Amino acid sequence: MDLNFTPEELAFRQEVREFVAQSLPADIQHKVLNGLVLHSDDYVRWQKILHAKGWGGTGWKKEFGGPGWSTTQQYIFEEELAAAGAPRMVPFGLKMVAPVIMQYGSPAQQERFLPKILAADEWWCQGYSEPGSGSDLASVKMRAVRDGDFYICNGQKTWTTLGQYADWIFCLVRTDPEAKAQRGISFLLIDMKSPGITVRPIITMDGAHEVNEVWFEDVRVPVENRVGEENAGWTYAKFLLGHERTNIAGIGIAKRELARLKRIASLETKNGKPLLKDPMFASRVAQVEIDLTALEITNLRVLSAEAAHRAPGPEASILKIKGTEIQQAITELLVQAVGPYGLQLRREAMAAGYQGDAVGPFYSVPLAANYLNMRKLSIYGGSNEIQKNIISQMILGL
């Protein structure tokens, strides 16, 4: 197992670094590096810049308009983007539904949907979770009843991230209520402008409108918008989840936020010295950095296995657990670093160009909101409790 990057991969890293330095809009970079609010237009503008370069679909094959990169190149690319302060590539179209359409969709579906996903002309959201179906997705209850060339859909999806911007939603729906749970599910592509769809905001504890509940009342969906076979949607759902959990460790983002923590801790003082020089605080920062280094090595082991065409094992669950715990630890240290100023939760002050009264240093404004928002990391993408069950079964044989 060789965890070192090849000369070609190092040259690729430099190419990405130079492109991002020249092409990333300064206003978007400022928002990301300082934890300010990003708008849908920011994500779309950056995606269009990447698409113009031919880098819009990092994991896409060339036949579908992607660069045809290796897994290692994708890892390098995302690490460099995070370090530079680029916004994350919104995954629901690019990394979730697009691979399903490529693998299982009809040629007509591939022609209709993939170019618009790549060019950021259409925004997608994910319709998996329901009020009673989170980690246990096989229990979805949203019904889709066949009526000629249409399905009539009724039900509810929840925790729909950025659904307020979406043009389309991909949904798991129950098409055979009599079949065994996993065998009665189909995978539908649904136009969010369809009559009968209502999007209602869920305001999270950081005060943000990031997630939603989506209601379907007698929504008519053409049968031609079903991916693959009827009642075979569980196969496609599992395929999608494999892509969703790719890079879920967020190592590039954790590195960027760790660097921000060190900057802030160098500016804050305790007993007349930089907080970063305080033995107790410095030891906690060092522990996070050690954990992050170990996690990165584990991630590189997974990349090495994939490069050798070996399927990753329970390492993916380890990456998910430790990656989310590290990111949460960093947000906690950031709040502690600024003392009482870390208590403020003022979303209006998190807007770029805010001219209101300041409470504490500029860098303290988004820290409480970010801390609260990042509590979600250990829940989504398969909760950490579920990941521990996987590890206990696959490694310990429990």
PASE-884476 format. One record per residue: x negated, y, z of N, C-alpha, C in turn. Coordinates in steps of 0.2 Angstrom, whole numbers, padded with zeros to 4 digits, always signed. Example, Ala and Ser with C-alpha at 12.3 -4.5 7.8 and 13.67 -1.06 7.14 Angstrom:
! PASE-884476
-0066-0028+0039-0062-0022+0039-0066-0016+0039;-0064-0011+0035-0068-0005+0036-0064+0000+0039;
! end
This chain:
! PASE-884476
-0004-0006+0000+0000+0000+0000-0004+0006+0000;-0004+0010-0005-0008+0017-0006-0003+0023-0005;-0004+0026+0001+0000+0032+0002-0003+0038+0000;-0008+0038-0004-0011+0044-0007-0008+0046-0014;-0007+0052-0015-0004+0054-0021-0010+0053-0027;-0008+0052-0033-0013+0051-0038-0014+0058-0041;-0020+0058-0045-0022+0065-0048-0016+0068-0052;-0012+0063-0055-0007+0066-0060-0001+0069-0055;+0000+0065-0049+0005+0068-0045+0003+0074-0042;-0003+0075-0040-0006+0081-0037-0005+0087-0042;-0007+0086-0049-0006+0091-0054+0001+0093-0055;+0006+0088-0054+0013+0089-0055+0015+0094-0049;+0013+0092-0043+0014+0097-0037+0012+0104-0039;+0006+0105-0041+0004+0112-0043+0008+0115-0048;+0010+0111-0053+0015+0114-0058+0022+0116-0055;+0024+0112-0051+0031+0114-0048+0030+0120-0043;+0024+0120-0040+0023+0126-0035+0022+0132-0039;+0019+0132-0045+0018+0138-0049+0025+0140-0052;+0029+0136-0054+0035+0137-0057+0040+0140-0052;+0040+0138-0046+0044+0140-0041+0042+0147-0039;+0036+0148-0038+0033+0155-0036+0035+0160-0042;+0035+0158-0048+0037+0163-0053+0044+0164-0054;+0048+0159-0053+0055+0159-0055+0061+0159-0050;+0059+0158-0043+0064+0158-0038+0066+0166-0036;+0072+0168-0037+0074+0175-0036+0072+0177-0029;+0069+0182-0028+0067+0185-0021+0073+0185-0016;+0079+0187-0019+0084+0188-0014+0086+0182-0011;+0086+0176-0015+0088+0170-0013+0083+0167-0008;+0077+0168-0010+0071+0166-0006+0072+0169+0001;+0073+0175+0001+0074+0179+0008+0079+0176+0012;+0085+0175+0009+0090+0172+0013+0088+0165+0016;+0085+0161+0012+0084+0154+0014+0078+0154+0020;+0073+0158+0019+0068+0158+0023+0070+0161+0030;+0075+0165+0030+0077+0169+0036+0084+0166+0039;+0086+0161+0036+0092+0158+0039+0098+0162+0038;+0099+0166+0033+0104+0170+0031+0109+0166+0027;+0115+0169+0026+0121+0166+0023+0120+0165+0015;+0120+0159+0013+0120+0158+0005+0127+0158+0003;+0128+0161-0003+0135+0160-0007+0134+0156-0012;+0140+0154-0015+0140+0149-0020+0137+0151-0026;+0137+0158-0028+0133+0161-0033+0126+0160-0033;+0123+0160-0027+0116+0158-0026+0114+0151-0028;+0118+0147-0026+0117+0140-0028+0117+0139-0036;+0122+0142-0039+0123+0141-0046+0118+0144-0050;+0116+0150-0047+0111+0154-0051+0104+0150-0051;+0102+0147-0045+0096+0143-0045+0096+0137-0049;+0102+0134-0049+0103+0128-0053+0102+0129-0060;+0105+0135-0062+0104+0137-0070+0097+0138-0072;+0093+0141-0067+0086+0142-0068+0083+0135-0069;+0084+0131-0065+0081+0124-0065+0083+0120-0071;+0090+0121-0073+0092+0118-0079+0089+0120-0085;+0088+0127-0086+0084+0130-0091+0077+0127-0092;+0074+0126-0087+0067+0123-0087+0067+0115-0089;+0073+0112-0088+0074+0105-0089+0073+0101-0083;+0073+0104-0077+0073+0101-0071+0079+0101-0067;+0085+0102-0070+0091+0102-0067+0093+0096-0063;+0092+0090-0066+0094+0084-0063+0088+0080-0061;+0085+0080-0055+0078+0078-0054+0078+0070-0054;+0084+0067-0053+0084+0059-0053+0087+0057-0059;+0089+0061-0064+0092+0059-0070+0087+0056-0075;+0090+0051-0079+0086+0049-0084+0086+0053-0090;+0081+0053-0095+0080+0058-0100+0086+0057-0105;+0089+0051-0105+0095+0050-0110+0101+0054-0108;+0101+0056-0102+0107+0060-0099+0105+0067-0098;+0099+0069-0100+0097+0076-0100+0092+0078-0094;+0090+0073-0090+0086+0074-0085+0078+0073-0087;+0074+0075-0082+0067+0074-0084+0064+0067-0084;+0068+0062-0081+0065+0056-0081+0059+0055-0076;+0060+0058-0070+0054+0058-0065+0055+0052-0061;+0049+0050-0058+0048+0044-0054+0051+0047-0047;+0052+0042-0042+0054+0043-0036+0049+0048-0032;+0043+0047-0033+0038+0051-0030+0038+0058-0033;+0039+0059-0039+0039+0065-0042+0045+0069-0039;+0051+0066-0038+0057+0069-0035+0055+0071-0028;+0052+0067-0024+0050+0068-0017+0045+0075-0017;+0041+0075-0022+0036+0081-0022+0040+0087-0024;+0044+0086-0029+0048+0092-0031+0052+0095-0025;+0056+0091-0022+0060+0093-0016+0056+0096-0010;+0050+0093-0009+0046+0096-0004+0044+0103-0006;+0042+0104-0012+0039+0110-0014+0045+0116-0014;+0051+0114-0016+0056+0118-0016+0058+0120-0009;+0058+0116-0004+0060+0117+0003+0054+0122+0005;+0048+0121+0004+0043+0125+0007+0043+0132+0004;+0045+0133-0002+0045+0139-0005+0051+0143-0003;+0056+0140+0000+0062+0144+0002+0068+0144-0004;+0068+0138-0008+0073+0138-0013+0079+0134-0009;+0085+0136-0011+0091+0133-0008+0091+0125-0010;+0094+0121-0006+0095+0114-0008+0099+0114-0014;+0098+0109-0018+0102+0107-0024+0108+0104-0022;+0114+0107-0023+0121+0105-0020+0121+0097-0023;+0122+0092-0019+0121+0086-0021+0127+0082-0024;+0133+0085-0022+0139+0081-0024+0140+0080-0031;+0139+0084-0036+0139+0083-0043+0132+0079-0045;+0127+0082-0043+0120+0080-0046+0118+0073-0044;+0119+0072-0037+0116+0066-0034+0121+0061-0032;+0127+0063-0032+0132+0058-0030+0136+0055-0036;+0141+0060-0038+0145+0057-0043+0142+0056-0050;+0137+0060-0052+0134+0059-0058+0130+0052-0059;+0127+0050-0054+0124+0043-0055+0129+0038-0056;+0135+0039-0052+0141+0034-0053+0143+0034-0060;+0144+0040-0063+0147+0041-0070+0141+0038-0075;+0135+0039-0073+0130+0036-0078+0130+0029-0078;+0131+0026-0072+0130+0018-0071+0137+0015-0073;+0143+0018-0071+0149+0014-0072+0154+0018-0076;+0153+0024-0078+0158+0028-0082+0158+0026-0089;+0163+0028-0092+0164+0027-0099+0160+0032-0103;+0158+0030-0110+0155+0035-0114+0159+0042-0114;+0165+0042-0114+0169+0048-0114+0168+0052-0108;+0168+0049-0102+0167+0052-0096+0160+0055-0095;+0155+0051-0098+0148+0054-0098+0148+0060-0102;+0151+0060-0108+0150+0066-0112+0154+0072-0109;+0160+0070-0106+0164+0076-0103+0161+0079-0097;+0158+0075-0092+0157+0078-0086+0149+0079-0085;+0145+0075-0087+0138+0076-0086+0134+0082-0088;+0136+0085-0094+0132+0091-0096+0135+0097-0091;+0141+0097-0089+0143+0102-0085+0141+0102-0078;+0140+0096-0076+0136+0095-0069+0129+0098-0069;+0126+0096-0075+0119+0098-0075+0118+0105-0076;+0122+0109-0079+0122+0116-0081+0125+0120-0075;+0128+0117-0070+0131+0120-0065+0137+0124-0067;+0141+0122-0073+0147+0125-0075+0153+0122-0071;+0152+0116-0068+0158+0114-0064+0155+0112-0057;+0158+0113-0052+0156+0112-0045+0160+0106-0043;+0157+0101-0039+0160+0095-0037+0160+0095-0029;+0165+0091-0027+0165+0090-0019+0167+0082-0019;+0166+0080-0012+0167+0073-0011+0173+0071-0007;+0177+0067-0010+0183+0065-0006+0183+0058-0003;+0179+0057+0002+0178+0050+0005+0182+0050+0012;+0179+0054+0016+0182+0054+0023+0189+0056+0024;+0193+0053+0028+0200+0054+0030+0200+0055+0038;+0206+0058+0040+0206+0058+0048+0205+0052+0051;+0207+0046+0048+0206+0039+0051+0200+0035+0048;+0196+0038+0043+0192+0034+0040+0185+0038+0039;+0181+0037+0043+0174+0041+0043+0169+0036+0041;+0166+0033+0046+0160+0028+0045+0164+0022+0042;+0170+0021+0044+0173+0015+0041+0177+0017+0035;+0174+0018+0030+0177+0020+0024+0182+0015+0020;+0181+0009+0022+0185+0004+0019+0193+0005+0022;+0194+0009+0027+0200+0010+0029+0204+0016+0026;+0202+0018+0020+0205+0024+0017+0212+0023+0016;+0217+0028+0017+0224+0027+0016+0227+0031+0010;+0223+0036+0008+0226+0040+0002+0228+0035-0004;+0234+0035-0005+0237+0031-0010+0237+0034-0017;+0236+0029-0022+0237+0031-0029+0241+0026-0032;+0247+0027-0034+0252+0023-0037+0252+0024-0045;+0251+0018-0048+0251+0019-0056+0258+0020-0058;+0258+0025-0063+0265+0027-0066+0263+0029-0074;+0263+0023-0078+0261+0024-0085+0254+0026-0085;+0252+0031-0089+0246+0033-0090+0243+0038-0084;+0246+0038-0079+0244+0042-0073+0244+0038-0067;+0240+0041-0062+0241+0039-0055+0245+0044-0051;+0249+0043-0047+0252+0048-0042+0249+0047-0035;+0245+0052-0034+0241+0052-0028+0244+0056-0022;+0244+0053-0016+0247+0056-0010+0242+0054-0004;+0240+0059+0000+0236+0058+0006+0232+0064+0008;+0227+0063+0012+0223+0068+0014+0215+0066+0014;+0211+0071+0013+0204+0070+0014+0202+0076+0018;+0196+0074+0022+0194+0079+0027+0186+0080+0027;+0184+0085+0031+0177+0086+0031+0174+0087+0024;+0178+0090+0019+0176+0091+0012+0172+0097+0012;+0165+0095+0011+0160+0101+0011+0160+0105+0005;+0161+0112+0006+0161+0117+0001+0167+0115-0004;+0172+0112-0002+0178+0111-0006+0181+0117-0009;+0180+0122-0005+0184+0129-0007+0181+0131-0014;+0175+0129-0016+0172+0131-0022+0173+0126-0028;+0176+0120-0026+0175+0115-0031+0180+0115-0037;+0178+0113-0043+0182+0112-0048+0185+0105-0049;+0181+0100-0046+0183+0093-0047+0181+0090-0040;+0185+0085-0038+0183+0081-0033+0183+0073-0035;+0178+0069-0032+0179+0062-0033+0181+0059-0027;+0186+0054-0028+0190+0052-0022+0190+0044-0022;+0190+0041-0016+0191+0034-0015+0199+0034-0013;+0203+0030-0017+0210+0030-0016+0212+0022-0016;+0217+0021-0012+0220+0014-0011+0225+0013-0017;+0223+0008-0021+0227+0007-0027+0231+0000-0026;+0229-0004-0021+0232-0010-0020+0232-0011-0012;+0238-0009-0009+0238-0009-0001+0238-0016+0001;+0240-0021-0003+0240-0028-0001+0234-0032-0001;+0229-0029-0004+0222-0033-0005+0218-0032+0001;+0213-0036+0002+0208-0035+0008+0205-0028+0007;+0204-0025+0013+0202-0017+0013+0198-0015+0007;+0192-0018+0007+0187-0016+0002+0189-0017-0006;+0194-0022-0007+0196-0024-0013+0202-0020-0016;+0205-0016-0012+0210-0012-0015+0209-0005-0016;+0203-0003-0017+0201+0004-0018+0198+0005-0025;+0200+0011-0027+0198+0014-0034+0195+0020-0033;+0191+0022-0038+0187+0028-0038+0189+0033-0044;+0192+0039-0042+0196+0043-0046+0192+0050-0046;+0192+0053-0052+0189+0060-0053+0196+0064-0054;+0196+0069-0050+0202+0073-0049+0201+0081-0050;+0204+0084-0055+0204+0091-0056+0207+0095-0050;+0203+0099-0047+0205+0102-0041+0211+0108-0043;+0212+0109-0049+0217+0114-0051+0224+0110-0052;+0224+0104-0051+0230+0100-0052+0236+0102-0047;+0242+0103-0049+0247+0104-0045+0248+0099-0039;+0249+0102-0033+0250+0097-0027+0244+0097-0023;+0238+0100-0025+0232+0100-0021+0232+0106-0017;+0231+0105-0010+0230+0111-0006+0224+0110-0002;+0220+0116-0002+0213+0116+0002+0214+0120+0008;+0213+0117+0014+0214+0121+0020+0207+0121+0024;+0205+0127+0026+0198+0128+0029+0198+0125+0036;+0192+0122+0038+0190+0120+0044+0185+0124+0047;+0186+0128+0051+0180+0133+0054+0176+0129+0059;+0170+0128+0058+0166+0124+0062+0163+0129+0068;+0160+0125+0073+0159+0129+0080+0154+0135+0079;+0150+0135+0073+0146+0141+0072+0149+0146+0068;+0156+0146+0067+0160+0151+0064+0160+0151+0057;+0157+0146+0054+0157+0145+0046+0163+0142+0043;+0164+0144+0037+0169+0140+0033+0165+0136+0028;+0163+0130+0030+0159+0126+0026+0163+0119+0024;+0167+0117+0028+0171+0111+0027+0178+0112+0027;+0182+0108+0024+0189+0109+0023+0193+0102+0024;+0200+0103+0024+0204+0097+0023+0208+0098+0016;+0208+0093+0013+0211+0093+0006+0218+0089+0006;+0223+0091+0004+0230+0088+0004+0232+0086-0003;+0234+0080-0004+0237+0078-0011+0244+0076-0010;+0248+0080-0014+0256+0079-0013+0258+0078-0021;+0259+0071-0022+0262+0069-0029+0257+0072-0034;+0251+0071-0033+0246+0074-0038+0245+0069-0044;+0246+0071-0050+0246+0067-0056+0239+0067-0059;+0236+0061-0059+0229+0060-0061+0229+0055-0067;+0226+0057-0073+0226+0053-0079+0222+0046-0077;+0225+0041-0079+0221+0034-0078+0214+0035-0081;+0213+0038-0087+0207+0039-0090+0201+0042-0085;+0204+0045-0080+0199+0048-0075+0197+0043-0069;+0199+0037-0070+0197+0032-0066+0190+0029-0068;+0185+0029-0064+0178+0026-0065+0179+0019-0064;+0177+0015-0070+0176+0008-0069+0183+0005-0069;+0183-0001-0065+0189-0005-0065+0194-0003-0059;+0200-0004-0060+0205-0003-0054+0203-0008-0049;+0203-0006-0042+0202-0010-0036+0195-0012-0035;+0190-0009-0040+0183-0011-0039+0179-0005-0036;+0183+0000-0034+0180+0006-0032+0175+0006-0026;+0175+0000-0022+0171+0000-0016+0164-0002-0019;+0163-0005-0024+0156-0006-0027+0153+0000-0029;+0157+0005-0032+0154+0011-0034+0153+0016-0028;+0157+0015-0023+0156+0019-0017+0150+0017-0014;+0148+0011-0013+0142+0009-0010+0136+0011-0014;+0137+0011-0021+0131+0013-0025+0130+0021-0024;+0135+0025-0023+0135+0032-0022+0131+0033-0015;+0133+0029-0010+0130+0030-0004+0123+0029-0004;+0121+0025-0008+0113+0024-0008+0110+0030-0011;+0113+0033-0016+0110+0040-0018+0111+0045-0013;+0117+0045-0009+0118+0051-0004+0112+0050+0001;+0110+0044+0003+0105+0044+0008+0098+0045+0006;+0097+0046-0001+0090+0047-0003+0088+0054-0001;+0082+0054+0002+0079+0060+0005+0083+0063+0011;+0087+0059+0014+0091+0062+0019+0087+0064+0025;+0081+0061+0026+0077+0063+0031+0075+0071+0031;+0075+0074+0026+0074+0081+0025+0067+0083+0028;+0062+0080+0026+0056+0081+0028+0053+0088+0025;+0055+0090+0019+0053+0096+0017+0056+0102+0021;+0062+0101+0022+0066+0106+0026+0063+0107+0033;+0062+0101+0036+0059+0101+0043+0052+0104+0043;+0048+0103+0038+0041+0106+0038+0042+0114+0037;+0047+0116+0033+0048+0123+0032+0050+0126+0039;+0055+0123+0042+0058+0126+0048+0053+0125+0054;+0048+0120+0054+0043+0120+0059+0038+0126+0058;+0037+0128+0052+0032+0133+0051+0036+0140+0053;+0042+0140+0052+0046+0146+0055+0046+0146+0062;+0047+0141+0066+0046+0140+0073+0039+0143+0075;+0034+0141+0072+0027+0143+0074+0026+0150+0073;+0029+0153+0068+0029+0160+0067+0032+0164+0072;+0038+0162+0074+0042+0166+0079+0039+0165+0086;+0037+0159+0087+0033+0158+0094+0027+0161+0094;+0024+0163+0089+0018+0167+0089+0019+0175+0090;+0025+0177+0088+0028+0184+0089+0031+0185+0096;+0034+0180+0099+0037+0180+0106+0031+0179+0111;+0032+0182+0117+0027+0182+0122+0030+0179+0128;+0025+0176+0132+0027+0174+0139+0020+0176+0143;+0021+0179+0148+0016+0181+0153+0010+0185+0149;+0013+0189+0144+0008+0193+0140+0004+0190+0135;+0006+0183+0134+0002+0179+0128+0008+0177+0124;+0006+0175+0117+0010+0172+0113+0013+0166+0115;+0020+0165+0115+0023+0159+0117+0020+0153+0115;+0017+0153+0109+0014+0147+0106+0008+0145+0110;+0005+0149+0114+0000+0148+0118+0002+0145+0125;+0008+0145+0126+0011+0142+0133+0010+0135+0133;+0007+0132+0137+0006+0124+0137+0012+0120+0136;+0017+0122+0140+0023+0118+0140+0027+0119+0133;+0027+0125+0131+0031+0126+0125+0027+0123+0119;+0020+0124+0119+0016+0121+0114+0016+0114+0114;+0016+0111+0119+0017+0103+0119+0023+0101+0116;+0028+0104+0117+0035+0102+0114+0034+0103+0106;+0031+0109+0104+0030+0110+0097+0026+0104+0094;+0020+0103+0098+0016+0098+0095+0019+0091+0095;+0024+0089+0099+0027+0083+0099+0031+0082+0093;+0035+0088+0091+0039+0088+0085+0035+0087+0079;+0029+0090+0079+0025+0090+0073+0022+0083+0073;+0020+0079+0078+0018+0072+0078+0023+0068+0075;+0029+0069+0078+0035+0065+0075+0036+0066+0068;+0036+0072+0066+0037+0073+0059+0031+0070+0054;+0025+0070+0057+0020+0067+0053+0021+0060+0052;+0023+0056+0058+0024+0049+0058+0030+0048+0053;+0035+0052+0053+0041+0051+0049+0039+0052+0041;+0035+0056+0040+0032+0057+0033+0029+0051+0031;+0025+0048+0035+0021+0042+0033+0026+0036+0032;+0031+0036+0036+0036+0031+0035+0040+0032+0028;+0041+0038+0027+0044+0040+0020+0040+0038+0014;+0033+0039+0015+0029+0038+0010+0028+0030+0009;+0029+0026+0014+0029+0019+0014+0035+0017+0009;+0041+0020+0011+0047+0019+0007+0046+0020-0001;+0043+0026-0002+0041+0028-0009+0037+0023-0012;+0032+0020-0008+0027+0016-0011+0031+0009-0013;+0036+0007-0008+0039+0001-0010+0044+0002-0016;+0047+0008-0017+0051+0009-0023+0047+0009-0029;+0041+0012-0028+0036+0012-0034+0034+0005-0036;+0034+0000-0032+0032-0007-0033+0039-0011-0034;+0044-0007-0035+0051-0010-0037+0053-0015-0031;+0052-0013-0025+0054-0017-0019+0060-0012-0016;+0065-0015-0015+0071-0012-0012+0069-0010-0005;+0070-0003-0003+0069-0001+0004+0074-0005+0009;+0071-0007+0015+0075-0011+0020+0078-0006+0025;+0077-0008+0031+0080-0004+0037+0076+0003+0038;+0071+0004+0034+0067+0010+0034+0072+0016+0033;+0076+0015+0028+0081+0021+0026+0085+0023+0033;+0087+0018+0037+0090+0020+0043+0086+0024+0048;+0080+0021+0048+0075+0025+0053+0074+0032+0050;+0073+0033+0044+0072+0039+0041+0078+0044+0043;+0084+0041+0042+0090+0045+0044+0090+0047+0051;+0089+0043+0055+0089+0044+0063+0084+0049+0065;+0077+0048+0063+0072+0052+0065+0072+0059+0062;+0074+0059+0056+0074+0065+0052+0079+0070+0055;+0085+0067+0056+0090+0072+0059+0088+0074+0066;+0085+0069+0070+0083+0071+0077+0078+0076+0077;+0073+0076+0072+0068+0081+0072+0070+0088+0070;+0075+0088+0065+0078+0094+0063+0082+0097+0069;+0085+0093+0072+0089+0096+0078+0085+0099+0083;+0079+0095+0085+0074+0097+0090+0071+0104+0088;+0070+0105+0082+0067+0111+0079+0072+0117+0080;+0078+0116+0079+0083+0121+0080+0084+0123+0087;+0083+0118+0092+0084+0119+0099+0078+0123+0101;+0072+0122+0099+0066+0126+0101+0066+0133+0098;+0069+0134+0092+0070+0140+0089+0074+0145+0094;+0079+0142+0096+0084+0146+0101+0080+0147+0107;+0077+0142+0110+0073+0144+0116+0068+0149+0115;+0065+0149+0110+0059+0153+0108+0061+0161+0109;+0067+0162+0108+0069+0170+0108+0073+0171+0114;+0073+0167+0119+0076+0168+0125+0083+0170+0125;+0086+0175+0128+0093+0177+0128+0095+0179+0122;+0091+0182+0117+0093+0184+0110+0096+0178+0107;+0094+0172+0109+0096+0166+0105+0104+0164+0107;+0107+0168+0111+0114+0167+0113+0119+0170+0108;+0116+0175+0104+0121+0178+0100+0123+0174+0094;+0130+0175+0093+0133+0172+0087+0137+0177+0083;+0134+0180+0079+0137+0185+0075+0136+0184+0068;+0141+0181+0065+0140+0179+0058+0140+0185+0053;+0143+0191+0055+0142+0197+0051+0135+0199+0050;+0131+0198+0055+0124+0200+0055+0120+0195+0051;+0122+0189+0049+0119+0185+0045+0119+0186+0038;+0123+0191+0036+0123+0193+0029+0117+0197+0027;+0114+0195+0021+0109+0199+0018+0111+0206+0017;+0106+0211+0020+0108+0218+0019+0112+0221+0025;+0113+0217+0030+0117+0219+0036+0114+0226+0039;+0118+0231+0040+0116+0237+0042+0118+0239+0049;+0122+0234+0052+0124+0236+0059+0119+0236+0064;+0122+0237+0070+0117+0237+0076+0113+0230+0077;+0107+0231+0079+0103+0225+0080+0103+0223+0087;+0103+0216+0088+0103+0214+0095+0097+0209+0095;+0091+0212+0097+0085+0208+0097+0082+0208+0090;+0076+0204+0090+0073+0205+0083+0077+0201+0077;+0075+0204+0071+0079+0201+0065+0079+0194+0065;+0074+0191+0067+0073+0183+0066+0077+0179+0071;+0080+0183+0076+0084+0179+0081+0091+0178+0079;+0093+0182+0074+0101+0183+0073+0104+0176+0071;+0101+0172+0066+0104+0166+0064+0103+0160+0068;+0099+0160+0073+0096+0154+0077+0102+0150+0080;+0106+0154+0084+0112+0150+0087+0116+0147+0082;+0118+0150+0077+0123+0147+0072+0120+0141+0069;+0113+0142+0067+0110+0136+0064+0109+0130+0069;+0108+0132+0075+0108+0126+0080+0115+0123+0081;+0120+0126+0081+0127+0123+0081+0128+0119+0075;+0127+0122+0069+0128+0119+0063+0124+0112+0062;+0118+0112+0065+0114+0106+0064+0116+0101+0068;+0121+0102+0073+0123+0096+0076+0126+0091+0072;+0128+0093+0066+0132+0088+0061+0127+0083+0058;+0120+0084+0058+0116+0080+0055+0116+0073+0057;+0117+0072+0064+0117+0065+0066+0123+0062+0065;+0128+0065+0062+0135+0062+0061+0136+0060+0053;+0134+0065+0049+0136+0064+0042+0131+0059+0039;+0133+0056+0033+0128+0051+0029+0128+0045+0033;+0133+0043+0037+0132+0037+0041+0129+0039+0048;+0133+0039+0053+0131+0042+0059+0125+0038+0062;+0121+0042+0066+0115+0038+0069+0117+0032+0073;+0123+0032+0076+0125+0026+0080+0126+0020+0075;+0129+0021+0069+0129+0016+0064+0122+0014+0061;+0118+0019+0060+0111+0017+0058+0108+0013+0063;+0109+0014+0069+0106+0010+0075+0108+0003+0074;+0115+0002+0073+0118-0004+0072+0114-0008+0066;+0113-0005+0061+0110-0008+0055+0103-0010+0057;+0099-0006+0061+0092-0008+0063+0093-0014+0067;+0097-0014+0072+0098-0019+0077+0099-0026+0074;+0103-0026+0068+0105-0032+0065+0099-0034+0060;+0096-0029+0056+0091-0031+0051+0084-0033+0054;+0083-0029+0060+0076-0030+0063+0076-0035+0069;+0081-0033+0073+0081-0037+0079+0085-0043+0079;+0089-0044+0074+0094-0050+0073+0099-0050+0078;+0101-0044+0081+0107-0044+0086+0114-0045+0083;
! end
